[in-house]
């Protein structure tokens, strides 16, 4: 049976404590595509849209593709930017009417000026446009905020299960298959959520979170259960419904959905202390590296509080400054965002030796700028690194070296820094390799990332250390300066359910 569906994308991950406002240019840099013109190298944010198009066309359905807009994480989206993009999606939808269904690729943690739940606002307006009978389904990042407005406005919500997000395409196919089943009259989705009242970051690559993900998959094979998600939430979003929540989609049985959501939520609560990464202080991490003789496998130090992937600037110097103060040679960092210094390095040329000030540009969360005499070791135009089956741009890159005791040729004593002009996190060792640094050579690689680095770096890492440095992505959940959050939350409150 031929059907007509509408697809669109709008989202970003808002860090309310980031000094970088999210305006239209950040969307234009990441993804701003109209009419489905994603080209032969679609961005990671377009993966669900392309999958839905291919699945629908294979069934003989007609697909109307609306605006696809996604921004790199930063601070609150400006009101003018959000309203312009939202209204364009809605205008595209109205022109497409009548439709049999709507599929939306959202993030879930977008906050705009005047809109603490921007994607909830979008879903509500889509519902108003299509009416109560047209099914609306959405795929969301597990760091999205699961809100009452989103739940009321959609028929199907599915969040990623994995962190790092290696299942974007899998969840897209899950969303599509659920929607197809609704249209064919095979299922009647009923959703329920449970508020765990927790703030945290939970990698799924280690136990017990790895086992909890397996438990979610097992639940989906039980009678009546269609989909199970954990919305980890995004702790750095200053929005009233921030925090971790469980979500269950059952077939026509809201009571079943609610019971399973509560049970899974209690399992998560009981594991709350153990699902957090083992954070270590800066000097403790450096000591760990220096007390082990090199063996050809680098330590990987994740600078988690300056991850551009959670809205941080990517230019903080706290960890780097400590390396310099301790003359800790054999460390390499990539990338450090500094467009001005990158342009200067290109003007100077490879081999140039001069005094440079770099990093620490965006305010107190970035630390003080580094002043050092450096050699420009290599320059690369338009570098790339792989992530999630796509290519993530690194922009123009400059490998800078701070000399060791033996000079600039002293690999073991030098400190290497790759600066670039495209704000992005470290996804893969190629962020070092494309700049000319063999990732196996340094004693330690410093990655500005919270967890997405794991899939790429784990195969070469001697050990991975999550370093708790200052920054806009502070991991001290108890002291995050929320202003809009009135609910009791752990770890601020020992038992917020009391």
N, C-alpha and C positions, 0 to 999 in steps of 0.2 A: 504493500500500500504506500503510495507516494505521500510524503509529508513535507511540510515547510517549517524549518527551524531557524531561529535567530541566534547568533553567537556574538560575543563581545568580551572585552577584557578591560578592566580598570583596577589599578591597585598600586600600592607601595607599602613598605614597612616603616611606619613612622616612629622614630625615636624622639620623643618630646624633649629630651635633654640634649639633643644635638644642636650645635650652633649653626647648622646649614639649613636655611629654609628651602622647602621643596616648591620650586616654581616650574613654569612650563619648560624651561631649557633642560631640566633634569629628565623630564619625560622624553623630550626630543632626543636626548643623548642615549637613553636606554631603549625605549620602544614607543614609537608613535606611528602606527600603521593603519591605513584606511583601506577598506575594501578587500581585506585579506591578502594584500600584496607583501607577503613576508619574504619573497625571494627564495633562492635555493639554499640559503643559510639562515633559517629562522632562529631568532634568539630563544633562550631557554624559556622566557615568558610566553612564547608563542606555541610551545610544544602541545598544550592541550587543544588549542584552537585548530592546529593542523591535524591532530589526531581526530578531532570531532568531524572536521570537514571530510577527511578520508573515509571514516566510518559511515557517515551519512550518505555520501555519494555512492558508496558500495551498495547501499540499500535502495538507491534510486531516489533519495530525498533531495529536496532543494534547500540549499544552505544560503542564508543571507548573512554576510559577515559585516558586523558593525565595527566601530572604532576599537582598536587594540592599543591601550595606553598603559605603560608600566614605568615606574621610576625607580632608580637606585635608592635604597633607604637613606633617609636624611630626617630633618626636622619636620614640623607640621607643614602640610600642604597649604598654600595660600588659598583663601576663599575663592578668589577669581579663577585660579587654575582649576580647582576641583569643580566648581560650578560649570565652567566652560566644557570640561571633559565629560562630566556627568550629563549635561544637557545634549552634548553631541551624541552620546550613546543612546539617550532617550529619543532624540530626533531620528536616528537611524532605525530604531525599533518601530517608531510610529509609521515611518515610511514602509516598513516591511510588513505591517499588519495586513491581513490576519495571519498569525503563525500558530502552529500546533504546539510549539514548545520553545523555551528559552534556555540556552546554556551559557553560563558566565564563568570566565576564569578571573578569580579575584585573589587578592592576598588575604585580606581579612583584618589587617592591622593598620589600615589607613585612617589617619586622623587629619582633618582639615580645620581651618579656622571656622568656628561655629558649628562644626560637625564632628563630635567625638566618636561617632561610628559611621564614617563616610560610606563604607560599602554596605552597611545596613540601610542607610538612607537611599542608596542606589537601588538596592533590592526592593525596598518598599515602593519606590516610584515605578520600577518595572512592573511590580504586581498591580499597581493602580492602572498602568497602561494596558495590560493584557487581560485583566479580570481574574476572578477566582478559579476558573476552570482550566486555564492554560498552565501546565506544569513548568516550574522554574527549578533548574538544577545548577549547582555551582561547585567548582573545585576550589579549595582554599589551602594556603600554606598552614602547616601545623602551628606556626607562630602567630596565626590570626587570632582575633578576639571573637569568641563564640558568644553572641549577644542574643537577648530576647527578640530584638527587632529582626535580626537575620533569620532566626528560627521561625518567626511568624510569617515572614515574607516569602520563604522558599519552601519547596516540596522536598528537595533532596540537597543536603550539604555533605560533602566528603572532604576531609582534610588529609594531607599527606600523613603517612605513618612513620616515615624514616627521617632521621636527622643525623647525618647529612641527607639532603633531599634527593635520593636516588630513585624514587618511585613516582616522579611527576607524571610520566607517561602511563604508568600502571593505574594511577588514580584517575587519570583522564578516561581511560577505557572503562574503569569501574563506573564512573559517573554516566558515561554514555549508555552502558548496558542497563543500568538502573532506569534511566529515562526511557529507553526503548521498551523496557518491560512495562513501564507505566502506560505508555502510549498504546501498547498492544493489550492492555487490560489484564496483565498477568499479576501485577502487584499493586498495593495501595500503601505507599510509604507513610509511616507515622514516626515523627522524630521526638526524642526527649533528651535533655541534657542534665548533667549534675555538676554543681559548682564545688570544686575541690578546695577553693580558697587558698591556693598556693601560688607563690611567685618563684620561678626558677628556670633553669636551662637544663634540658635533659637529653644528652646524647643517646642515641639508640644503638650505638656500636658496642656497648658494654652492658653487662648485667648490673642491676636487675632490669633495666629498661628494655634490653634486648628480649628478655623473656616476656615482658609485658606486651611488647609488640606481637610476639608469637601467640600470646593469649588472646589478643584482639582478633587475629586471623582465625584462631580456633573458634571463637564465639560466632564468627560470621558463617560457620558451617552448621550451626545449630538451627533447628526448625524455627522459622519465623523471623530470624535476624538477617537483615539485608546488608547492613554496613555498620562498622564500629570505628570511631575516631577518637583520638585524644587531641584536643586543641591545647597545646602547651601554653599558648598565650605569649604575648610579647611584653616582658616586664617593664621595658623602658617606654611604653606607651602610657601617657597620662590620660586615661579614659576610665569612666566609672566601672565598667565591667571587665577590667584587666584581670588576668589570672588564668589558671589551668582549669579546664572543664572537660568532661567526657560527653560524647555524643553517640547515640545509638539510633539507627533507623530500623524499625521493625515493619513487618508486613501487616498493616491494618490493626495493629495492637499497641496503642500508646502505653498501656500499663506494662507490657513486656519491655518496651523500649526504656521506660523509666526505671524498672527494676534492674535491668542489666547495666544501665548507665550508672546507677548508684553503686552497684557491686563493684564495677570496674573502678569507679572513683575512690571507693574505700581501699582497694588494693593499691592504688597509686598513693593515696595518703599514707598508708602503712609503710611504703617504701621511700617516703619523701627524703629522708636523710641520705639514703644510699644511691638515689638516682642522679644526684648532683655530681659534676666532675670534681676530681680531687685537685683543687686549685693550690698552687704554691706561690710563695713570694718571689720577687725578682732575684734577690741575692741567693735564695735557696736554689732556684733553677740554675743560675750561673755556676754555683758551687757543684751542683750535680754533674754538670758537663765537665768542669775543670778537674774533677777528682777521678775521671775515667780516661784512660789512655785511648786515643783515637783508634778505631778499628775498621774504618772504611764505611761505616754506617752513621749518619748524622743523628744527633738528638734533634727533635723538632720542638721548638718553644712557641706555643700559641699565645700571641699577645691579644687575649680575648677582649679586653676592654677598649681596644681601638680597631674594631672590626668594621670596615665600611659596609659590610653586609648587614649590620644591625644599626646603620645610620651614623656611625662614628666617622670623623674626618679621615682617618687613615694616615695622619701625619704626626702622631704623638711620638715623643722622644724619650719617655721615661726609661724604658728598657735599654734603648740605644745609648743614652747618656751614661747609664750605669756600666755598660760594657766598656765605654771609653774611659770612664773614671778608673775602672779596675784593670785597664789595658788587657782585656780579655780577648786575645787574638784567636783567629780561626772561626769567628762567627760571621754569618751573612744574613742580611735582612732584605726581604722583597715582598711587595713593593711599598715604598714610602711615598705618599702622594704629595707632590710639590711641583705644580706646573711652572712656577717662576724659575726655580732652581734647575728644572729639566731643560728649559729653554736656554738658560745660561750655559749649561754643560754642552748643549749642541753648538752654541756659538763658539765656545772655546775649542771644541774638537777633541777627538780621541788622543790620549797621551798628554793632554794639558795638565799642568800642576798649578793649583792656585788656591787661595783662601776662599771658602764658600760658606755661606749661611744657608741652612736648609732645615725643613721640618718645623714643627711648632708654630704653625701659622694661625690656627683657628681659635686660639684663646686658651683659657686655663686648662681645659680638658686635653689640650695637646702638649702641654709642657712648654719649656723654653726652647727656642731654636738652637740648633747645633752650629757652632763655629769651629771649623776644622780645615786643615790644609789637606786637600784631596788630589788624587789623580783620577782623571776620567779614563777608565779602563776600556769601556766599549759603549757605543751608542746604537740604538736599534729603533727603527721607525715602525710604528703600528704592530707591536707585539701582541701575541695571543697565548692563552692557556686553555686547556680543555676543562670542561665541567659539564656533567650530566648529559653527555652525548652531543654537546654543542661546543662552540668556541667562544670564550669570554675575552673581550678585548682588554688589553693592558695599556694601549696607547703608546706614545713615545717613551722610551726607557733609557736611562743612563746609569751604568754601573760605575759607582764611585768607590775608591779605596782610600781608607785611612791607614797610613803606613804602620807596619810593625817595627820592632827593634832592628830588623834587618833591611828596612826600607820597603819600597813598594813591591819588590819581588818576593817579599817574605810572606808566603801564603799562610803559614802557621801563625804568624804574629799579627797579620793585618785584620782589619774589620772592614767587611764589604757591605755596601748599602746600594740597593737598586732604587732609584727614584723614578717617578713616572708622572704623566700629566692626565691620567684617567683614573678616577677614584674607584678602586675595586679591591676586594679582598684576595688573599692568597688561596687559590683553589688547588694548585698542582705544582709539583717541583719544576714544571716548565716555566713558572714565573721567575725562576733563577736561571734555568738553562737557556731560554731565549735571549737573556741579557748577557750570556757568555760565561756564567758560573756553573761549573759542574756540581750538581747538588750533592754528589758523594764526597766532594773534597773537604768542605768545612767540617769542623767539629760539631757545629750546631747550625740549623736553619731557623730563623725567626720568621714566623708567618703571622700576618695580621688577619686573624680569622678566629671564630669561636668554635666551629665544628665542621664546616664545609670543606676544610682542608683535609679532613681525616681520610677520605677515600683515596685521594691522590698521594698523600704523604706517608700513610701507614705502611705501604709495601717497602719503603726504603728506610723507615725510621728505626733507629736503635731503641729509642724510647720517646714517647710523646708527653710533654709537660704542659699543662694548662697554667699559664702564668697570670697571676692576679696583680696586674699593674693598675694605676689610676687611668681614668678615661671616661668618655661619654657613655661607655657601655659597662660601667662598674658592675661587678658581680656581687656586691654587697646589697642583696635584695632588701635587707631590713632598713636601709637608709636611703633608698631611692626617693627623691623629693616629689612624689605625687601630690597634686593639689585637688584632683577631682575624685579620688578614691576614698569612699566612706566606709566600705566593708572592712571587717577585720580580716587580715591576711597573714598567713605564715610565710616567712619567719618573723615578721614584725610581732606577731602574737603567737604564743606557744600553741594555743588551741583555739583557732578562730571559730570552731564549730560549737564551742561551749555555750 
